[in-house]
Amino acid sequence: MSTKAYLCGRKRAGAKPSHGTRTALYLRVSTADQKPDLQYDGLRSYAAHAGLDIVQDYCDVAVSGRREGRPQLNALMAAARKHEIDCVLVWKFDRFARSTRHLLTALEEFDHLGVRFVSVQDQIDTESPMGRAMFTIIGAMAELESSLISERVTAGMRAAEARGKHLGRPPTPQHIVSEIVALATSTDLSIRQIQTKIAGRASRSMVGEIAKRARFTDPAAL
């Protein structure tokens, strides 16, 4: 399969799928040299055993899990919002989401849209009781992660001030920092859009600094 094919979502030809079984595959590889064959084979095998009809597949190539702007993921979300699919099938959580917060945001939207989500390697299916329980656990983890990142950002700003770095403005209140962190880690909004969302309660440069720290903080290091 060519790199060009990886970059474009592909519709599957064949008989018209039954309602409730229309399934989209999402895959991601971090470099152009990597091939998604293992993911494809595993997802197709799972779909065949589960009686799911693959109607579209989406693959982002050479895009980091933390980088903004994954076009095929955006296309997948658009298809879900148009009710063109009933199920999203991924190989692992880390192939799909940038962070726990991003995963929770996507799962909440899928739940609202009535779209089933299955992560094969993680053995999570949101239609199963275990999957619903995991949904609750992920929510708690996302809240903890956001809180820890927010505290880390605030601590970094205080450390900078202790070293004599003055930002020339009063300290940003913790609740505003938390709000910026949540937007930065759960959306692909630009710095300008985040500043608009918080009604200009922090300068653009401050929003940029906080968002950068939040988006590039490794949760494993917290």
N, CA, C and O of each residue as an XYZ file, in Angstrom:
888
protein
N       0.852     -1.195      0.000
C       0.000      0.000      0.000
C       0.884      1.240      0.000
O       1.840      1.298      0.774
N       0.603      2.222     -0.831
C       1.443      3.406     -0.930
C       1.198      4.359      0.216
O       0.185      4.298      0.912
N       2.199      5.273      0.390
C       2.039      6.293      1.431
C       0.821      7.151      1.150
O       0.130      7.577      2.075
N       0.553      7.411     -0.134
C      -0.613      8.216     -0.498
C      -1.895      7.582      0.002
O      -2.809      8.275      0.448
N      -1.959      6.259     -0.074
C      -3.161      5.565      0.401
C      -3.313      5.715      1.895
O      -4.433      5.813      2.396
N      -2.185      5.736      2.633
C      -2.254      5.900      4.078
C      -2.819      7.269      4.446
O      -3.506      7.414      5.458
N      -2.524      8.272      3.616
C      -2.891      9.639      3.965
C      -4.370      9.920      3.744
O      -4.888     10.917      4.247
N      -5.043      9.078      3.019
C      -6.442      9.335      2.675
C      -7.354      8.285      3.274
O      -7.033      7.097      3.280
N      -8.486      8.727      3.773
C      -9.481      7.763      4.215
C     -10.011      7.006      3.011
O     -10.190      7.587      1.941
N     -10.263      5.722      3.175
C     -10.710      4.911      2.049
C     -12.060      4.287      2.336
O     -12.261      3.680      3.388
N     -12.980      4.436      1.408
C     -14.284      3.796      1.537
C     -14.194      2.362      1.054
O     -13.465      2.058      0.110
N     -14.936      1.490      1.705
C     -14.912      0.077      1.356
C     -16.070     -0.253      0.413
O     -17.216      0.124      0.660
N     -15.755     -0.956     -0.657
C     -16.796     -1.375     -1.590
C     -17.428     -2.664     -1.096
O     -16.835     -3.391     -0.299
N     -18.623     -2.940     -1.568
C     -19.268     -4.196     -1.181
C     -20.737     -3.997     -0.911
O     -21.303     -2.946     -1.215
N     -21.358     -5.023     -0.333
C     -22.786     -4.960     -0.032
C     -23.073     -3.885      1.003
O     -22.217     -3.548      1.821
N     -24.289     -3.352      0.957
C     -24.694     -2.324      1.897
C     -24.723     -2.903      3.308
O     -25.402     -3.903      3.541
N     -23.990     -2.287      4.273
C     -23.922     -2.838      5.619
C     -25.231     -2.659      6.384
O     -26.025     -1.768      6.083
N     -25.436     -3.511      7.365
C     -26.629     -3.415      8.209
C     -26.487     -2.238      9.159
O     -25.380     -1.900      9.579
N     -27.612     -1.614      9.496
C     -27.590     -0.518     10.457
C     -27.074     -1.025     11.803
O     -27.504     -2.068     12.296
N     -26.161     -0.283     12.376
C     -25.588     -0.678     13.659
C     -24.249     -1.380     13.522
O     -23.558     -1.602     14.517
N     -23.874     -1.735     12.287
C     -22.607     -2.443     12.077
C     -21.616     -1.639     11.240
O     -20.494     -2.090     11.010
N     -22.015     -0.458     10.783
C     -21.135      0.354      9.938
C     -19.927      0.804     10.764
O     -20.059      1.586     11.706
N     -18.779      0.309     10.404
C     -17.596      0.497     11.240
C     -16.490      1.238     10.503
O     -16.215      0.979      9.332
N     -15.858      2.175     11.227
C     -14.705      2.902     10.703
C     -13.464      2.469     11.482
O     -13.502      2.347     12.706
N     -12.382      2.242     10.773
C     -11.103      1.941     11.401
C     -10.298      3.221     11.514
O     -10.302      4.046     10.600
N      -9.596      3.391     12.649
C      -8.651      4.514     12.748
C      -7.287      3.958     13.127
O      -7.150      3.193     14.081
N      -6.265      4.367     12.344
C      -4.906      3.915     12.570
C      -3.967      5.120     12.534
O      -4.265      6.134     11.903
N      -2.846      4.997     13.209
C      -1.842      6.058     13.174
C      -0.460      5.445     13.298
O      -0.235      4.561     14.124
N       0.472      5.920     12.468
C       1.881      5.557     12.588
C       2.674      6.848     12.716
O       2.310      7.865     12.125
N       3.760      6.811     13.488
C       4.474      8.027     13.855
C       5.475      8.502     12.810
O       5.831      9.680     12.800
N       5.938      7.615     11.929
C       6.890      8.007     10.888
C       6.436      7.447      9.553
O       5.669      6.486      9.492
N       6.929      8.069      8.472
C       6.570      7.621      7.133
C       7.139      6.241      6.835
O       6.635      5.541      5.957
N       8.191      5.841      7.560
C       8.810      4.534      7.341
C       7.999      3.393      7.954
O       8.126      2.243      7.535
N       7.172      3.710      8.939
C       6.375      2.682      9.586
C       5.163      2.331      8.730
O       4.609      3.186      8.039
N       4.766      1.086      8.784
C       3.598      0.627      8.046
C       2.507      0.208      9.043
O       2.805     -0.373     10.087
N       1.267      0.501      8.718
C       0.166      0.159      9.626
C      -0.386     -1.246      9.416
O      -1.495     -1.550      9.853
N       0.391     -2.110      8.743
C      -0.131     -3.440      8.389
C      -0.588     -4.244      9.601
O      -1.638     -4.885      9.562
N       0.209     -4.210     10.696
C      -0.173     -4.962     11.895
C      -1.503     -4.476     12.435
O      -2.356     -5.280     12.812
N      -1.685     -3.153     12.475
C      -2.948     -2.597     12.949
C      -4.095     -2.998     12.017
O      -5.153     -3.425     12.478
N      -3.881     -2.859     10.711
C      -4.921     -3.216      9.750
C      -5.349     -4.677      9.910
O      -6.538     -4.983      9.988
N      -4.360     -5.571      9.958
C      -4.677     -7.001     10.044
C      -5.464     -7.325     11.314
O      -6.445     -8.068     11.278
N      -5.019     -6.753     12.440
C      -5.701     -7.006     13.703
C      -7.116     -6.457     13.725
O      -8.026     -7.106     14.241
N      -7.308     -5.271     13.170
C      -8.632     -4.648     13.162
C      -9.585     -5.381     12.217
O     -10.755     -5.578     12.546
N      -9.094     -5.782     11.057
C      -9.946     -6.522     10.126
C     -10.373     -7.858     10.719
O     -11.522     -8.275     10.578
N      -9.426     -8.525     11.387
C      -9.745     -9.819     11.997
C     -10.800     -9.655     13.079
O     -11.742    -10.444     13.158
N     -10.643     -8.621     13.921
C     -11.625     -8.377     14.993
C     -12.998     -8.089     14.378
O     -14.008     -8.634     14.823
N     -13.029     -7.233     13.360
C     -14.301     -6.862     12.742
C     -15.000     -8.086     12.159
O     -16.217     -8.229     12.282
N     -14.232     -8.963     11.528
C     -14.815    -10.162     10.930
C     -15.431    -11.057     11.991
O     -16.527    -11.583     11.796
N     -14.737    -11.239     13.121
C     -15.252    -12.099     14.189
C     -16.444    -11.472     14.907
O     -17.315    -12.178     15.415
N     -16.476    -10.126     14.944
C     -17.548     -9.435     15.669
C     -18.746     -9.117     14.782
O     -19.731     -8.552     15.256
N     -18.674     -9.472     13.505
C     -19.788     -9.206     12.604
C     -19.946     -7.738     12.257
O     -21.060     -7.271     12.018
N     -18.826     -6.997     12.227
C     -18.846     -5.575     11.917
C     -18.475     -5.357     10.449
O     -17.587     -6.026      9.920
N     -19.160     -4.422      9.801
C     -18.897     -4.116      8.400
C     -18.018     -2.868      8.296
O     -18.437     -1.776      8.679
N     -16.810     -3.032      7.782
C     -15.890     -1.900      7.641
C     -16.301     -1.085      6.419
O     -16.244     -1.575      5.291
N     -16.713      0.156      6.648
C     -17.168      1.020      5.556
C     -16.156      2.104      5.224
O     -16.234      2.723      4.163
N     -15.205      2.340      6.127
C     -14.224      3.401      5.902
C     -13.031      3.163      6.810
O     -13.184      2.701      7.941
N     -11.838      3.480      6.311
C     -10.687      3.465      7.204
C      -9.925      4.772      7.084
O      -9.857      5.378      6.015
N      -9.355      5.192      8.201
C      -8.642      6.462      8.293
C      -7.267      6.189      8.886
O      -7.155      5.507      9.905
N      -6.218      6.716      8.257
C      -4.863      6.486      8.753
C      -4.056      7.767      8.662
O      -3.878      8.321      7.577
N      -3.568      8.237      9.802
C      -2.667      9.386      9.839
C      -1.229      8.887      9.877
O      -0.894      7.987     10.647
N      -0.383      9.479      9.041
C       1.008      9.049      8.919
C       1.942     10.173      9.323
O       1.731     11.335      8.975
N       2.997      9.801     10.078
C       4.039     10.751     10.478
C       3.461     11.928     11.247
O       3.900     13.067     11.089
N       2.478     11.638     12.078
C       1.875     12.662     12.929
C       1.959     12.182     14.361
O       1.460     11.106     14.692
N       2.594     12.980     15.218
C       2.742     12.602     16.618
C       1.391     12.563     17.305
O       0.470     13.288     16.931
N       1.282     11.707     18.314
C       0.038     11.633     19.075
C      -0.288     12.922     19.784
O      -1.452     13.180     20.094
N       0.737     13.758     20.055
C       0.510     15.022     20.752
C       0.409     16.211     19.814
O       0.117     17.326     20.245
N       0.651     15.975     18.538
C       0.629     17.080     17.596
C      -0.795     17.417     17.190
O      -1.650     16.543     17.050
N      -1.029     18.737     17.003
C      -2.350     19.170     16.560
C      -2.538     18.843     15.076
O      -1.564     18.655     14.347
N      -3.772     18.777     14.645
C      -4.059     18.702     13.234
C      -3.858     17.351     12.592
O      -3.124     17.243     11.609
N      -4.494     16.305     13.123
C      -4.462     15.002     12.457
C      -5.659     14.965     11.507
O      -6.792     14.782     11.954
N      -5.427     15.134     10.207
C      -6.557     15.290      9.270
C      -7.488     14.096      9.215
O      -8.702     14.268      9.111
N      -6.942     12.879      9.282
C      -7.808     11.713      9.184
C      -8.646     11.504     10.449
O      -9.782     11.035     10.372
N      -8.091     11.848     11.598
C      -8.885     11.785     12.831
C     -10.008     12.808     12.766
O     -11.134     12.525     13.174
N      -9.705     13.995     12.256
C     -10.744     15.017     12.105
C     -11.837     14.538     11.156
O     -13.020     14.790     11.384
N     -11.432     13.837     10.078
C     -12.419     13.322      9.128
C     -13.287     12.239      9.769
O     -14.489     12.165      9.514
N     -12.669     11.406     10.599
C     -13.422     10.371     11.318
C     -14.473     11.000     12.230
O     -15.629     10.575     12.241
N     -14.067     12.018     12.998
C     -15.008     12.675     13.904
C     -16.149     13.322     13.119
O     -17.296     13.314     13.565
N     -15.831     13.882     11.953
C     -16.864     14.499     11.118
C     -17.865     13.442     10.640
O     -19.070     13.692     10.613
N     -17.362     12.261     10.263
C     -18.250     11.179      9.817
C     -19.164     10.722     10.949
O     -20.338     10.427     10.725
N     -18.620     10.665     12.169
C     -19.427     10.265     13.322
C     -20.543     11.289     13.565
O     -21.682     10.924     13.858
N     -20.197     12.573     13.439
C     -21.193     13.627     13.679
C     -22.289     13.630     12.620
O     -23.403     14.086     12.873
N     -21.968     13.119     11.433
C     -22.963     13.039     10.360
C     -23.744     11.711     10.418
O     -24.578     11.430      9.557
N     -23.453     10.909     11.451
C     -24.113      9.611     11.636
C     -23.883      8.674     10.447
O     -24.773      7.923     10.047
N     -22.665      8.738      9.891
C     -22.309      7.867      8.776
C     -21.727      6.533      9.262
O     -21.578      5.596      8.478
N     -21.403      6.452     10.539
C     -20.825      5.232     11.105
C     -21.508      4.913     12.432
O     -22.060      5.790     13.096
N     -21.455      3.626     12.800
C     -22.048      3.172     14.061
C     -20.988      2.754     15.067
O     -21.265      2.668     16.263
N     -19.764      2.490     14.585
C     -18.722      1.962     15.462
C     -17.358      2.469     15.003
O     -17.095      2.571     13.805
N     -16.495      2.784     15.967
C     -15.107      3.153     15.689
C     -14.215      2.072     16.287
O     -14.342      1.725     17.461
N     -13.320      1.550     15.471
C     -12.446      0.455     15.883
C     -10.997      0.926     15.802
O     -10.536      1.350     14.743
N     -10.278      0.851     16.930
C      -8.865      1.253     16.963
C      -8.034      0.114     17.529
O      -8.562     -0.785     18.184
N      -6.728      0.156     17.274
C      -5.843     -0.906     17.750
C      -5.534     -0.727     19.227
O      -5.633     -1.677     20.004
N      -5.153      0.508     19.625
C      -4.857      0.819     21.018
C      -5.252      2.260     21.284
O      -5.329      3.074     20.364
N      -5.502      2.570     22.560
C      -5.838      3.938     22.942
C      -4.793      4.924     22.449
O      -5.136      5.983     21.924
N      -3.480      4.573     22.619
C      -2.433      5.531     22.291
C      -2.286      5.773     20.797
O      -1.597      6.710     20.394
N      -2.923      4.943     19.961
C      -2.948      5.205     18.523
C      -4.040      6.215     18.183
O      -4.039      6.800     17.100
N      -4.968      6.412     19.110
C      -6.131      7.266     18.845
C      -6.030      8.632     19.531
O      -6.194      9.669     18.887
N      -5.762      8.626     20.827
C      -5.864      9.863     21.600
C      -4.507     10.445     21.965
O      -3.529      9.716     22.133
N      -4.460     11.772     22.086
C      -3.242     12.471     22.484
C      -3.015     12.391     23.984
O      -1.874     12.412     24.445
N      -4.085     12.301     24.734
C      -3.995     12.320     26.190
C      -5.249     11.681     26.766
O      -6.206     11.400     26.044
N      -5.233     11.455     28.071
C      -6.422     10.903     28.723
C      -7.600     11.846     28.568
O      -8.727     11.406     28.339
N      -7.343     13.141     28.692
C      -8.411     14.134     28.546
C      -8.990     14.099     27.137
O     -10.207     14.161     26.961
N      -8.119     14.001     26.132
C      -8.599     13.934     24.750
C      -9.426     12.672     24.524
O     -10.456     12.709     23.850
N      -8.967     11.546     25.096
C      -9.706     10.294     24.969
C     -11.089     10.427     25.583
O     -12.080     10.012     24.983
N     -11.163     11.003     26.774
C     -12.452     11.163     27.438
C     -13.383     12.051     26.627
O     -14.566     11.743     26.484
N     -12.862     13.148     26.097
C     -13.685     14.059     25.296
C     -14.270     13.340     24.085
O     -15.445     13.509     23.760
N     -13.433     12.532     23.415
C     -13.897     11.787     22.246
C     -14.936     10.739     22.641
O     -15.955     10.586     21.968
N     -14.675     10.019     23.732
C     -15.617      8.986     24.173
C     -16.962      9.592     24.579
O     -18.017      9.016     24.312
N     -16.912     10.752     25.221
C     -18.161     11.416     25.600
C     -18.964     11.796     24.358
O     -20.187     11.658     24.328
N     -18.252     12.281     23.327
C     -18.955     12.658     22.097
C     -19.520     11.423     21.407
O     -20.655     11.444     20.932
N     -18.744     10.354     21.349
C     -19.250      9.113     20.750
C     -20.485      8.609     21.499
O     -21.453      8.156     20.887
N     -20.439      8.692     22.825
C     -21.565      8.243     23.644
C     -22.812      9.065     23.314
O     -23.908      8.521     23.178
N     -22.630     10.377     23.187
C     -23.740     11.273     22.851
C     -24.306     10.951     21.463
O     -25.514     11.030     21.241
N     -23.413     10.586     20.533
C     -23.834     10.309     19.162
C     -24.341      8.877     18.974
O     -24.851      8.531     17.909
N     -24.197      8.045     20.015
C     -24.605      6.652     19.902
C     -23.629      5.816     19.092
O     -24.015      4.819     18.481
N     -22.366      6.220     19.086
C     -21.332      5.491     18.340
C     -20.543      4.601     19.300
O     -20.026      5.065     20.316
N     -20.463      3.355     18.969
C     -19.699      2.383     19.762
C     -18.201      2.594     19.535
O     -17.782      2.925     18.426
N     -17.395      2.404     20.579
C     -15.942      2.552     20.466
C     -15.271      1.286     20.987
O     -15.560      0.829     22.093
N     -14.378      0.729     20.184
C     -13.683     -0.496     20.578
C     -12.181     -0.305     20.412
O     -11.714      0.095     19.346
N     -11.424     -0.595     21.479
C      -9.962     -0.628     21.419
C      -9.552     -2.086     21.579
O      -9.701     -2.673     22.651
N      -9.032     -2.661     20.493
C      -8.788     -4.108     20.463
C      -7.756     -4.550     21.493
O      -8.037     -5.434     22.301
N      -6.578     -3.956     21.479
C      -5.514     -4.392     22.376
C      -5.818     -4.094     23.839
O      -5.377     -4.822     24.728
N      -6.572     -3.025     24.091
C      -6.942     -2.685     25.464
C      -8.169     -3.466     25.929
O      -8.550     -3.396     27.097
N      -8.789     -4.215     25.001
C      -9.958     -5.032     25.294
C     -11.092     -4.207     25.919
O     -11.719     -4.609     26.900
N     -11.326     -3.045     25.315
C     -12.382     -2.149     25.787
C     -13.426     -1.981     24.692
O     -13.104     -1.638     23.555
N     -14.674     -2.226     25.053
C     -15.815     -2.047     24.155
C     -16.871     -1.287     24.949
O     -17.384     -1.789     25.949
N     -17.194     -0.073     24.503
C     -18.108      0.765     25.286
C     -19.527      0.219     25.344
O     -20.355      0.753     26.081
N     -19.826     -0.825     24.589
C     -21.150     -1.453     24.695
C     -21.207     -2.484     25.810
O     -22.292     -2.915     26.198
N     -20.044     -2.888     26.332
C     -20.009     -3.918     27.373
C     -20.015     -3.276     28.761
O     -19.628     -2.116     28.895
N     -20.445     -4.003     29.797
C     -20.404     -3.462     31.163
C     -18.997     -3.029     31.576
O     -18.830     -1.995     32.223
N     -17.978     -3.824     31.200
C     -16.607     -3.457     31.533
C     -16.206     -2.168     30.829
O     -15.511     -1.327     31.400
N     -16.651     -2.020     29.579
C     -16.345     -0.808     28.835
C     -16.972      0.416     29.470
O     -16.345      1.474     29.527
N     -18.214      0.287     29.954
C     -18.879      1.410     30.618
C     -18.157      1.764     31.921
O     -18.021      2.938     32.266
N     -17.697      0.736     32.638
C     -16.954      0.992     33.878
C     -15.645      1.706     33.575
O     -15.251      2.626     34.291
N     -14.968      1.273     32.501
C     -13.712      1.905     32.122
C     -13.932      3.358     31.726
O     -13.073      4.205     31.973
N     -15.068      3.652     31.116
C     -15.419      5.022     30.749
C     -15.404      5.915     31.989
O     -14.890      7.032     31.953
N     -15.975      5.409     33.088
C     -15.992      6.159     34.345
C     -14.585      6.338     34.901
O     -14.234      7.411     35.391
N     -13.782      5.276     34.821
C     -12.407      5.343     35.324
C     -11.585      6.346     34.524
O     -10.811      7.117     35.090
N     -11.756      6.331     33.204
C     -11.023      7.264     32.348
C     -11.382      8.697     32.698
O     -10.526      9.582     32.685
N     -12.674      8.927     33.016
C     -13.091     10.265     33.414
C     -12.365     10.735     34.657
O     -11.924     11.881     34.733
N     -12.239      9.833     35.649
C     -11.533     10.184     36.880
C     -10.051     10.430     36.600
O      -9.455     11.348     37.164
N      -9.460      9.613     35.732
C      -8.051      9.788     35.387
C      -7.819     11.107     34.660
O      -6.824     11.789     34.907
N      -8.733     11.466     33.767
C      -8.597     12.717     33.023
C      -8.661     13.914     33.957
O      -7.911     14.878     33.803
N      -9.568     13.842     34.927
C      -9.681     14.936     35.898
C      -8.410     15.063     36.719
O      -7.935     16.169     36.975
N      -7.848     13.904     37.140
C      -6.608     13.918     37.905
C      -5.464     14.450     37.054
O      -4.671     15.270     37.517
N      -5.374     13.985     35.805
C      -4.306     14.423     34.914
C      -4.352     15.926     34.700
O      -3.324     16.601     34.756
N      -5.555     16.451     34.454
C      -5.707     17.892     34.239
C      -5.276     18.669     35.469
O      -4.615     19.702     35.359
N      -5.654     18.167     36.652
C      -5.293     18.835     37.896
C      -3.781     18.825     38.105
O      -3.196     19.832     38.504
N      -3.145     17.669     37.830
C      -1.698     17.564     38.011
C      -0.941     18.457     37.037
O       0.042     19.097     37.410
N      -1.401     18.500     35.787
C      -0.748     19.357     34.801
C      -0.901     20.817     35.190
O       0.039     21.603     35.073
N      -2.099     21.175     35.656
C      -2.346     22.549     36.079
C      -1.420     22.937     37.227
O      -0.853     24.030     37.243
N      -1.278     22.016     38.196
C      -0.388     22.292     39.330
C       1.057     22.408     38.864
O       1.808     23.244     39.368
N       1.452     21.574     37.904
C       2.819     21.608     37.385
C       3.084     22.921     36.661
O       4.151     23.515     36.817
N       2.112     23.375     35.869
C       2.249     24.642     35.158
C       2.400     25.787     36.148
O       3.269     26.644     35.995
N       1.534     25.793     37.179
C       1.589     26.845     38.182
C       2.921     26.821     38.921
O       3.509     27.873     39.173
N       3.401     25.629     39.273
C       4.681     25.513     39.975
C       5.821     26.038     39.105
O       6.738     26.692     39.602
N       5.759     25.748     37.800
C       6.794     26.234     36.891
C       6.808     27.747     36.806
O       7.870     28.366     36.752
N       5.623     28.340     36.793
C       5.529     29.801     36.742
C       6.068     30.427     38.024
O       6.747     31.453     37.986
N       5.757     29.795     39.170
C       6.259     30.307     40.441
C       7.774     30.182     40.528
O       8.449     31.062     41.063
N       8.311     29.068     39.990
C       9.763     28.875     39.990
C      10.440     29.941     39.140
O      11.507     30.444     39.493
N       9.812     30.282     38.018
C      10.373     31.321     37.149
C      10.388     32.660     37.866
O      11.353     33.417     37.766
N       9.313     32.947     38.591
C       9.254     34.200     39.343
C      10.302     34.225     40.449
O      10.903     35.263     40.724
N      10.517     33.050     41.090
C      11.521     32.964     42.159
C      12.927     33.223     41.624
O      13.797     33.691     42.359
N      13.152     32.919     40.339
C      14.453     33.161     39.728
C      14.577     34.585     39.209
O      15.567     34.944     38.572
N      13.548     35.398     39.491
C      13.611     36.797     39.107
C      12.984     37.120     37.768
O      13.129     38.234     37.265
N      12.287     36.155     37.185
C      11.628     36.401     35.908
C      10.255     36.996     36.174
O       9.364     36.325     36.696
N      10.094     38.255     35.811
C       8.827     38.947     36.059
C       8.051     39.055     34.754
O       8.585     39.489     33.733
N       6.819     38.664     34.801
C       5.984     38.673     33.607
C       5.310     40.016     33.375
O       4.678     40.217     32.339
N       5.436     40.940     34.329
C       4.904     42.281     34.151
C       3.401     42.376     34.337
O       2.783     43.331     33.866
N       2.806     41.420     35.005
C       1.357     41.439     35.239
C       1.061     40.632     36.503
O       1.898     39.832     36.923
N      -0.099     40.820     37.114
C      -0.438     40.031     38.313
C      -0.473     38.548     37.977
O      -0.706     38.182     36.825
N      -0.241     37.678     38.979
C      -0.290     36.233     38.749
C      -1.654     35.817     38.198
O      -2.685     36.353     38.604
N      -1.650     34.876     37.290
C      -2.907     34.371     36.730
C      -3.593     33.488     37.760
O      -2.977     32.548     38.265
N      -4.860     33.766     38.086
C      -5.576     32.952     39.075
C      -5.591     31.476     38.697
O      -5.646     31.128     37.517
N      -5.543     30.617     39.706
C      -5.465     29.181     39.472
C      -6.641     28.662     38.657
O      -6.458     27.781     37.817
N      -7.842     29.184     38.882
C      -8.995     28.656     38.155
C      -8.913     28.981     36.661
O      -9.425     28.229     35.832
N      -8.265     30.107     36.314
C      -8.087     30.445     34.900
C      -7.021     29.552     34.287
O      -7.170     29.094     33.154
N      -5.931     29.297     35.035
C      -4.892     28.372     34.569
C      -5.506     27.004     34.279
O      -5.227     26.401     33.243
N      -6.347     26.513     35.204
C      -6.991     25.207     35.041
C      -7.876     25.180     33.803
O      -7.924     24.185     33.080
N      -8.576     26.284     33.568
C      -9.462     26.355     32.405
C      -8.662     26.312     31.103
O      -9.053     25.641     30.147
N      -7.536     27.035     31.075
C      -6.680     27.041     29.884
C      -6.084     25.659     29.659
O      -6.036     25.180     28.526
N      -5.630     25.014     30.733
C      -5.051     23.668     30.632
C      -6.076     22.689     30.070
O      -5.754     21.887     29.194
N      -7.298     22.750     30.566
C      -8.348     21.831     30.091
C      -8.613     22.027     28.597
O      -8.762     21.052     27.860
N      -8.670     23.277     28.152
C      -8.903     23.551     26.733
C      -7.714     23.107     25.886
O      -7.892     22.570     24.793
N      -6.500     23.332     26.393
C      -5.292     22.985     25.635
C      -5.135     21.485     25.466
O      -4.659     21.025     24.428
N      -5.534     20.708     26.485
C      -5.317     19.256     26.439
C      -6.488     18.485     25.853
O      -6.336     17.315     25.503
N      -7.646     19.109     25.740
C      -8.811     18.368     25.246
C      -9.294     18.828     23.877
O     -10.204     18.227     23.306
N      -8.687     19.896     23.342
C      -9.106     20.409     22.035
C      -7.887     20.741     21.186
O      -6.752     20.723     21.663
N      -8.146     21.045     19.915
C      -7.101     21.488     18.998
C      -7.203     23.002     18.762
O      -6.707     23.510     17.757
N      -7.844     23.713     19.687
C      -8.018     25.153     19.534
C      -6.675     25.869     19.487
O      -5.725     25.468     20.159
N      -6.601     26.935     18.685
C      -5.396     27.752     18.632
C      -5.306     28.612     19.894
O      -6.263     28.702     20.663
N      -4.149     29.242     20.096
C      -3.971     30.123     21.258
C      -5.003     31.243     21.232
O      -5.600     31.571     22.258
N      -5.208     31.822     20.061
C      -6.198     32.905     19.931
C      -7.598     32.416     20.306
O      -8.338     33.115     20.998
N      -7.960     31.204     19.843
C      -9.294     30.660     20.128
C      -9.456     30.342     21.619
O     -10.533     30.541     22.181
N      -8.390     29.850     22.258
C      -8.458     29.580     23.694
C      -8.653     30.879     24.458
O      -9.443     30.942     25.399
N      -7.926     31.922     24.048
C      -8.070     33.218     24.720
C      -9.497     33.740     24.581
O     -10.046     34.325     25.515
N     -10.094     33.526     23.406
C     -11.483     33.945     23.195
C     -12.422     33.154     24.090
O     -13.357     33.713     24.663
N     -12.172     31.827     24.215
C     -13.004     30.968     25.052
C     -13.017     31.421     26.507
O     -14.039     31.314     27.184
N     -11.869     31.932     26.996
C     -11.809     32.369     28.397
C     -12.131     33.850     28.539
O     -11.884     34.465     29.576
N     -12.691     34.407     27.461
C     -13.156     35.807     27.465
C     -12.038     36.797     27.760
O     -12.269     37.816     28.411
N     -10.835     36.507     27.290
C      -9.731     37.448     27.418
C      -9.247     37.687     28.837
O      -8.642     38.719     29.126
N      -9.516     36.719     29.736
C      -9.107     36.916     31.135
C      -7.621     36.689     31.369
O      -7.142     36.832     32.494
N      -6.897     36.339     30.328
C      -5.437     36.246     30.383
C      -4.921     36.709     29.034
O      -5.597     36.556     28.017
N      -3.719     37.277     29.026
C      -3.158     37.782     27.785
C      -2.859     36.635     26.827
O      -2.774     35.480     27.244
N      -2.700     36.951     25.554
C      -2.425     35.927     24.556
C      -1.085     35.242     24.842
O      -0.956     34.027     24.689
N      -0.089     36.034     25.257
C       1.223     35.446     25.555
C       1.143     34.502     26.750
O       1.788     33.454     26.761
N       0.348     34.873     27.762
C       0.192     34.015     28.935
C      -0.552     32.735     28.561
O      -0.179     31.645     28.993
N      -1.611     32.874     27.752
C      -2.347     31.696     27.284
C      -1.413     30.781     26.508
O      -1.448     29.562     26.674
N      -0.571     31.378     25.653
C       0.376     30.593     24.863
C       1.362     29.841     25.730
O       1.656     28.675     25.466
N       1.880     30.494     26.767
C       2.852     29.849     27.655
C       2.216     28.681     28.417
O       2.796     27.600     28.514
N       1.014     28.916     28.954
C       0.327     27.866     29.712
C      -0.055     26.699     28.799
O       0.140     25.538     29.157
N      -0.597     27.009     27.623
C      -1.007     25.962     26.691
C       0.184     25.127     26.228
O       0.086     23.907     26.105
N       1.310     25.796     25.974
C       2.510     25.073     25.532
C       2.984     24.113     26.610
O       3.309     22.961     26.323
N       3.023     24.589     27.857
C       3.430     23.721     28.957
C       2.487     22.520     29.102
O       2.929     21.394     29.331
N       1.176     22.782     28.966
C       0.191     21.721     29.140
C       0.281     20.691     28.025
O       0.231     19.489     28.284
N       0.415     21.155     26.785
C       0.395     20.231     25.646
C       1.674     19.406     25.529
O       1.670     18.328     24.935
N       2.757     19.909     26.089
C       4.012     19.181     25.942
C       4.527     18.611     27.259
O       5.677     18.181     27.348
N       3.669     18.611     28.282
C       4.021     17.944     29.533
C       3.682     16.477     29.409
O       2.556     16.130     29.052
N       4.618     15.623     29.693
C       4.394     14.180     29.633
C       3.678     13.741     30.889
O       4.260     13.830     31.970
N       2.409     13.257     30.802
C       1.671     12.835     31.988
C       2.425     11.791     32.805
O       2.252     11.731     34.023
N       3.268     10.956     32.159
C       3.999      9.919     32.881
C       5.031     10.508     33.823
O       5.474      9.855     34.768
N       5.416     11.772     33.553
C       6.431     12.388     34.398
C       5.840     13.143     35.565
O       6.567     13.662     36.412
N       4.503     13.205     35.613
C       3.862     13.968     36.678
C       3.905     13.239     37.996
O       3.406     13.748     38.999
